[in-house]
Amino acid sequence: MHPLLNIATEAARAAGNHIINSLEKIDQLNIEHKGKNDYVSEVDKQAESIIIKTIRKYHSNHQILAEESGQTSNQSDVRWIIDPLDGTTNFLHQFPQFAVSIAVEVKGKIEHAAIYDPTRDEMFQATRGSGAFLNNFRIRVSEQKTLDNSLLATGFPYHDFSYIDAYLSSLKTFMTSTAGVRRAGSAALDLAYVAAGRVDGFWEFNLKPWDIAAGALIVKEAGGLATDFNGGENFLNSGNIMCANTKLYKEMAQVIGKTVPAELRR
């Protein structure tokens, strides 16, 4: 395992253990509203601090982009992209679908990724060019070739509703042409589940880099495609992402092309 992936794994597991230990005292937590339906708890901040301290133990000069503390200005070719608790609302309701997501970007490319689900003790990992793994066993995307009988994952708009009509149009088409659509509330785990073949595809609008950086690499290393809605690599900037195996991806892209206006397919 690459040394940087080792660090990401160590940090994700330490943060995940803290999150699980905090489940017993949810009613005592301090919770802040960052915006409409957008919450942060002291556990998010504590988990992020654990991750950053773990990274700094080995690399004091690396850049960090973290959901709660923002971007550091260190001069380095390496940047860590961190979501300490993806699925905070789920966590606060004790709904067991949340994860720690850590990606390592080197010279502008995501090279390593770890997503840890502490409720199931599942560690999803990838290094560019080395495949994707779940608890050290190799994983692959599903072989589902068409939307018929496919199971998709998605995320609903929850604080920015400016694109809701386009989203609902895509959702309606996918709902009526697949075996089902699931919305579990953690984009990081949705992407990990695509990589593991648990769902066949995923699409969502308006996400942040820390939501998807790690998961996108894991999907690619599991043999899938992960792109923006135009089929490009701009998803970390646009927040719009679509992923599946190479054959199902084509059908999903056709639906997005027909239901999402060009100005929203960034």
Backbone torsions as a table, in degrees:
resi	resn	phi	psi	omega
1	MET	NA	137.9	-179.8
2	HIS	-63.4	142.1	-178.6
3	PRO	-54.6	-38.6	179.8
4	LEU	-68.2	-34.9	176.1
5	LEU	-69.9	-34.9	174.9
6	ASN	-58.3	-43.8	-179.7
7	ILE	-66.5	-43.7	178.7
8	ALA	-59.7	-41.9	-180.0
9	THR	-65.7	-44.9	178.3
10	GLU	-60.1	-44.8	-178.2
11	ALA	-67.3	-42.3	-179.4
12	ALA	-64.4	-41.4	-179.1
13	ARG	-68.3	-40.2	179.0
14	ALA	-63.8	-44.0	178.4
15	ALA	-64.9	-41.6	179.8
16	GLY	-62.3	-39.4	178.0
17	ASN	-63.9	-39.0	177.5
18	HIS	-65.1	-41.1	179.3
19	ILE	-60.6	-46.5	-179.8
20	ILE	-62.5	-42.5	179.5
21	ASN	-63.9	-23.5	-178.6
22	SER	-84.4	-11.6	-179.1
23	LEU	-59.8	-29.4	-176.1
24	GLU	-73.7	-13.8	-176.5
25	LYS	-125.8	32.7	-178.4
26	ILE	-57.7	-38.0	-177.3
27	ASP	-68.5	-9.3	-179.9
28	GLN	-104.2	-1.5	-173.1
29	LEU	-77.8	149.1	169.4
30	ASN	-85.1	126.5	-176.4
31	ILE	-123.7	132.6	178.7
32	GLU	-113.9	151.7	173.8
33	HIS	-99.5	114.3	175.4
34	LYS	-81.3	-23.6	-178.2
35	GLY	179.2	-174.9	-179.6
36	LYS	-57.5	122.2	179.0
37	ASN	55.2	29.5	-178.1
38	ASP	-129.1	109.0	-170.5
39	TYR	-116.4	153.2	169.8
40	VAL	-138.4	134.7	178.7
41	SER	-110.4	168.1	176.4
42	GLU	-62.8	-24.2	178.7
43	VAL	-68.1	-40.1	174.7
44	ASP	-54.4	-48.9	-176.3
45	LYS	-67.6	-39.6	179.0
46	GLN	-66.7	-42.2	178.7
47	ALA	-63.5	-40.4	178.1
48	GLU	-63.3	-40.8	178.6
49	SER	-62.4	-39.7	177.8
50	ILE	-61.6	-43.7	179.9
51	ILE	-63.2	-48.2	-177.1
52	ILE	-64.9	-40.5	177.5
53	LYS	-62.4	-38.0	178.0
54	THR	-64.5	-44.3	178.4
55	ILE	-62.7	-46.3	-176.5
56	ARG	-65.8	-22.8	176.7
57	LYS	-61.5	-30.9	-177.9
58	TYR	-106.9	-32.6	-174.8
59	HIS	-140.4	103.1	-176.6
60	SER	-81.7	-16.2	-172.6
61	ASN	-106.3	-1.2	-177.0
62	HIS	-71.6	148.3	174.1
63	GLN	-72.7	153.4	176.8
64	ILE	-137.6	130.6	169.8
65	LEU	-117.3	109.6	-175.9
66	ALA	-124.6	147.6	-174.3
67	GLU	-58.0	-42.9	-172.7
68	GLU	-91.4	-35.2	-175.2
69	SER	-102.8	-7.1	174.2
70	GLY	84.3	-153.1	-171.5
71	GLN	-104.1	130.9	170.9
72	THR	-84.8	162.3	-176.2
73	SER	-108.2	21.3	-179.5
74	ASN	-60.3	147.7	176.7
75	GLN	-92.0	99.5	-178.5
76	SER	-156.6	152.9	175.4
77	ASP	-79.9	-8.0	-176.7
78	VAL	-109.1	130.2	176.5
79	ARG	-130.3	132.2	176.9
80	TRP	-96.6	129.2	-179.3
81	ILE	-112.6	115.7	-163.3
82	ILE	-124.4	128.1	164.0
83	ASP	-117.0	105.8	-172.9
84	PRO	-71.1	-23.8	179.7
85	LEU	-154.6	90.1	178.9
86	ASP	-85.4	112.8	-174.4
87	GLY	109.7	40.3	-177.3
88	THR	-59.1	-42.6	179.7
89	THR	-60.6	-41.3	175.2
90	ASN	-59.8	-47.3	-180.0
91	PHE	-57.3	-45.0	-177.2
92	LEU	-66.8	-22.4	175.8
93	HIS	-99.3	6.5	-177.4
94	GLN	57.7	31.4	173.6
95	PHE	-88.6	116.5	-165.1
96	PRO	-79.3	61.8	176.7
97	GLN	-142.8	83.8	178.3
98	PHE	-155.0	162.7	-172.5
99	ALA	-158.5	164.4	169.8
100	VAL	-100.3	133.0	-178.4
101	SER	-127.2	126.0	-179.1
102	ILE	-135.6	125.9	175.0
103	ALA	-120.5	148.9	177.5
104	VAL	-117.9	116.9	-179.6
105	GLU	-101.6	129.7	179.4
106	VAL	-123.7	118.4	-179.0
107	LYS	52.4	43.3	174.2
108	GLY	85.7	0.3	178.5
109	LYS	-120.3	136.7	175.8
110	ILE	-71.8	120.2	-175.0
111	GLU	-110.7	-27.1	-176.4
112	HIS	-141.6	150.7	-177.6
113	ALA	-152.8	142.2	173.8
114	ALA	-140.6	131.1	173.8
115	ILE	-126.8	124.3	-175.9
116	TYR	-119.3	123.8	173.9
117	ASP	-99.6	102.5	-174.7
118	PRO	-73.1	-20.3	179.7
119	THR	-71.9	-27.0	-179.1
120	ARG	-113.9	-0.1	-175.8
121	ASP	52.9	49.5	179.1
122	GLU	-112.7	121.8	179.3
123	MET	-111.7	112.8	175.6
124	PHE	-96.1	133.0	-174.4
125	GLN	-141.4	155.0	172.7
126	ALA	-160.5	147.2	167.0
127	THR	-125.9	136.5	-177.1
128	ARG	-52.5	126.4	178.4
129	GLY	84.0	0.8	-175.9
130	SER	-120.0	5.4	178.9
131	GLY	89.0	173.9	-179.1
132	ALA	-117.8	148.3	-173.3
133	PHE	-139.7	148.9	171.0
134	LEU	-123.2	114.3	-176.8
135	ASN	48.7	45.0	174.4
136	ASN	74.3	5.6	173.5
137	PHE	-105.4	134.6	-177.0
138	ARG	-64.2	140.9	177.7
139	ILE	-122.2	155.7	178.1
140	ARG	-137.7	152.0	173.5
141	VAL	-65.2	163.4	-178.5
142	SER	-69.1	169.5	178.2
143	GLU	-104.6	13.3	179.4
144	GLN	-60.9	125.3	-171.7
145	LYS	-97.0	-22.5	-175.7
146	THR	-134.2	164.9	178.1
147	LEU	-64.7	-33.4	175.8
148	ASP	-55.5	129.0	178.5
149	ASN	72.1	3.5	178.6
150	SER	-84.4	153.5	175.7
151	LEU	-116.0	121.1	-177.1
152	LEU	-110.0	156.1	172.5
153	ALA	-116.7	153.4	-179.7
154	THR	-154.4	176.3	172.1
155	GLY	-132.5	133.8	179.6
156	PHE	-79.5	151.8	166.9
157	PRO	-59.0	137.5	-178.4
158	TYR	-134.2	-14.4	175.4
159	HIS	-138.9	-26.7	174.9
160	ASP	-112.8	111.8	-175.6
161	PHE	-105.0	15.6	-177.2
162	SER	-67.0	-22.9	-177.5
163	TYR	-110.5	17.3	-171.2
164	ILE	-63.7	-35.6	-179.1
165	ASP	-64.7	-43.0	178.0
166	ALA	-65.0	-41.4	178.6
167	TYR	-62.4	-46.4	-178.2
168	LEU	-64.2	-32.3	177.0
169	SER	-64.9	-44.8	177.9
170	SER	-66.7	-40.7	180.0
171	LEU	-61.8	-43.4	-179.9
172	LYS	-58.9	-44.1	-179.6
173	THR	-66.0	-44.4	179.9
174	PHE	-66.8	-37.8	179.4
175	MET	-62.0	-37.6	-174.7
176	THR	-90.3	-0.7	-177.8
177	SER	-126.4	7.2	-178.6
178	THR	-129.3	178.2	175.2
179	ALA	-78.3	-14.5	178.4
180	GLY	161.2	162.5	177.6
181	VAL	-128.9	133.8	-179.5
182	ARG	-115.7	138.5	174.7
183	ARG	-126.8	97.4	-173.9
184	ALA	-97.4	-20.7	172.0
185	GLY	104.1	9.3	174.9
186	SER	-138.5	107.0	-179.2
187	ALA	-62.2	-36.3	179.7
188	ALA	-59.7	-44.7	179.2
189	LEU	-72.8	-33.6	174.9
190	ASP	-56.9	-45.2	179.3
191	LEU	-66.4	-42.4	177.7
192	ALA	-60.8	-36.7	-179.5
193	TYR	-71.2	-32.5	172.2
194	VAL	-62.1	-45.5	-179.7
195	ALA	-60.3	-35.7	-177.8
196	ALA	-87.7	-1.7	179.8
197	GLY	78.8	12.6	179.9
198	ARG	-77.6	-32.9	166.9
199	VAL	-125.9	157.3	-172.8
200	ASP	-89.3	-25.6	-179.1
201	GLY	-161.5	169.1	-177.5
202	PHE	-151.4	141.8	170.3
203	TRP	-145.7	146.4	176.3
204	GLU	-161.1	151.8	178.5
205	PHE	-99.1	151.5	157.7
206	ASN	61.9	40.7	176.6
207	LEU	-89.3	171.2	178.2
208	LYS	-102.4	159.0	-178.7
209	PRO	-54.9	-39.3	-177.9
210	TRP	-69.7	-19.4	177.0
211	ASP	-71.6	-32.7	-164.3
212	ILE	-126.8	-11.5	-174.5
213	ALA	-59.5	-48.7	-178.7
214	ALA	-68.5	-46.7	-176.2
215	GLY	-62.7	-37.3	-179.8
216	ALA	-62.0	-42.7	178.6
217	LEU	-65.8	-40.9	-179.3
218	ILE	-62.8	-40.7	176.2
219	VAL	-60.5	-47.3	-178.4
220	LYS	-62.2	-42.5	-179.3
221	GLU	-71.9	-16.0	174.5
222	ALA	-90.3	7.6	175.8
223	GLY	96.5	9.2	-178.5
224	GLY	-101.6	-179.8	174.1
225	LEU	-112.1	141.6	174.4
226	ALA	-137.9	115.9	-174.8
227	THR	-140.8	173.4	167.2
228	ASP	-77.9	-176.5	-174.2
229	PHE	-74.6	-6.9	174.8
230	ASN	-101.5	5.6	-179.0
231	GLY	84.0	10.3	-178.6
232	GLY	-101.6	-167.8	-175.0
233	GLU	-106.4	21.4	-173.7
234	ASN	-90.4	13.1	-171.9
235	PHE	-65.1	-29.1	178.9
236	LEU	-67.9	-28.3	178.6
237	ASN	-88.3	-43.3	-176.5
238	SER	-79.6	-30.5	-175.4
239	GLY	83.5	-3.1	179.4
240	ASN	-96.3	126.1	-175.8
241	ILE	-140.3	145.4	178.6
242	MET	-140.7	134.4	-179.7
243	CYS	-149.4	152.5	-179.9
244	ALA	-177.1	-179.8	169.7
245	ASN	-69.0	167.8	-169.7
246	THR	-63.4	-32.2	-178.0
247	LYS	-80.7	-46.7	179.2
248	LEU	-66.4	-31.9	179.2
249	TYR	-53.9	-40.4	-177.7
250	LYS	-61.6	-40.9	179.2
251	GLU	-70.0	-39.1	177.3
252	MET	-63.4	-40.8	179.9
253	ALA	-63.8	-35.2	177.6
254	GLN	-64.7	-41.2	178.5
255	VAL	-64.2	-46.5	178.8
256	ILE	-60.7	-41.4	179.9
257	GLY	-62.5	-32.4	-178.2
258	LYS	-86.9	-25.8	-171.8
259	THR	-107.9	-18.6	-177.4
260	VAL	-109.0	121.7	179.0
261	PRO	-56.5	149.7	-175.8
262	ALA	-56.2	-35.9	-177.5
263	GLU	-69.6	-15.7	177.5
264	LEU	-99.5	-7.0	-178.5
265	ARG	-93.3	57.5	-178.5
266	ARG	-83.3	NA	NA
